[in-house]
Amino acid sequence: MIIDFGLQSLVRVNRHLRIGKTIRIPKSLATVTSIKHTDEVDPVSVGMTVEGVEAIWRSVEEIYRTGTHPAISLCFRRQGKIILNRAIGHASGNGPSATDDKIQKLMQPETPVCYFSGSKAITAFLIHLLNEDKLIDLHDPVSFYLPEFGQHGKQHISIHQVLSHRSGMEKMPDALHIDSLADNDEIWQHLCAMKIPEAQTSKLAYHVLTGGYILERIINKVTDMSIQAFLDLRVRKPMKMKYFRYGLPPKQACDLADNYATGFKPVFPISYFIKRALGASFERVAKASNTAIYHNAIIPSANLMGTAEEMGRFYQMLLNDGIWEGKQICQPMTVRRLTREYGSLECDRTLMIPMRYSAGLMLGGEPVGLWGSHSAQAFGHLGLINKLLWADPERDISVSLLNTGLPLIANNIPSLINFMASINAHCSRESNPCSEQPLVT
């Protein structure tokens, strides 16, 4: 209780604090709030209270009040039912720069957003589907399917090591930068030519971009399909999603919310690590993500695009043991393989914080973890730090919080933590002795 009170006090202080570039906050948040009332059910029907749900939404409003996110959308499910499907702010036209002269367009729950690294969970899921189909074995070397990859010490790197960020290939080749991200063939040639010391292949280091291109190539090889076509066939169409694609075609791209660099501009040495991981600054990433080149590209680790509800739908399917509206999207064992821990809590050499991973997802912890307190069974993925996408089988919830600000150093972090704390506080945990998963061997 003391910790919760301290966090809430810090959030209230942050409401009036501005660090770096921020947006204009209207006096009345109701004027920039959109609610899809037809989706939201009575909280009492899923064991919650109206007061508790409104407290969760107020925590979202506090994130918006920090001025670091021009737009936010939230889809929150409990026991498979949508409790909150709302948006706040502007999809375009209220950026932190005075030169943002676009016509203001309100954010809607149906507005698509780039998930950035939230894309990795979906790409990993596609690989697990190949394993389910017996087209691959997760523990086979990548070079078994793609011989050209096995050069310069990479012949023993397994698919599973790529999924769990232990391949030693966390860094993009030096010759590549953000403008090269759309040329998948060029990137593949550079990845094949990379030299990786064998001792490096067992160490945990988050793969910001590289892993997606490797996994995409495996999908191309064993299915003779593009990753986009495979996603359409196995996920997007069966689950009746409108967007949920790597990039979007021009007619849909005009619906996308714009991204903005906000907060304080990082300086050395933080700026060095950002550029090393992303190939560019946050400002450059934000600008690039709003261009037609980015929208037309296939960047498996970083440019899946869709709504908060669509991503929440995906995580709810995992909670349902692979079933969505009566359709078996995957087998229950595939969900287990995707969500169970690989390794243990360990310092990630890219993110420089302790992390738990499965073969594709970021896991919670006990007594506290990435997805809040007592979240050891929770699984999901962050999207460029601020997008929070996860599910928790013990609380029977799936959560998708999307936003369009890209702040690294700003005052939004306490509000994001408070948001997760608020959800966990108002959703009781259910005893689930079968939820403990053995390690992958």
HUZI-V363285 format. One line per field, one symbol per residue. psi: psi as a letter, one per 20 degrees, with the letter a starting at -180 (. if undefined). A space follows every 50 residues. Layout:
BEGIN
psi->???
END
This chain:
BEGIN
psi->ggggghghhhghghhjppobprrppqhoihikpppnhihprphhikkrqg ggghhghhhghhghiijiohqpqpppqpkiqphpnrqqbphqjlriqijn jqpppqpqhjpqqpiciihhhgggghghhhghikhrphjqqhihhnhihk qljjhjprghhghjkkijlhpqqhiqahiihinhggggghhhiqpophii iiqpopoghghhhghghggggiikqqhghggggifgghjlqgdlqorqqh hhhiiqqqqppabppqrpighghghhgijrrhghggghijqhgghironh iikpparhhghhgghhghhjkjpolipnhrqhhhgghhiqqpbapqppig ikqpqpqamirpqarpiqahkaqlkhiqqbqqolghpoorqohhilqppo oqrjqmpgoajighhgghghhgghhjoqqppniiippqqp.
END
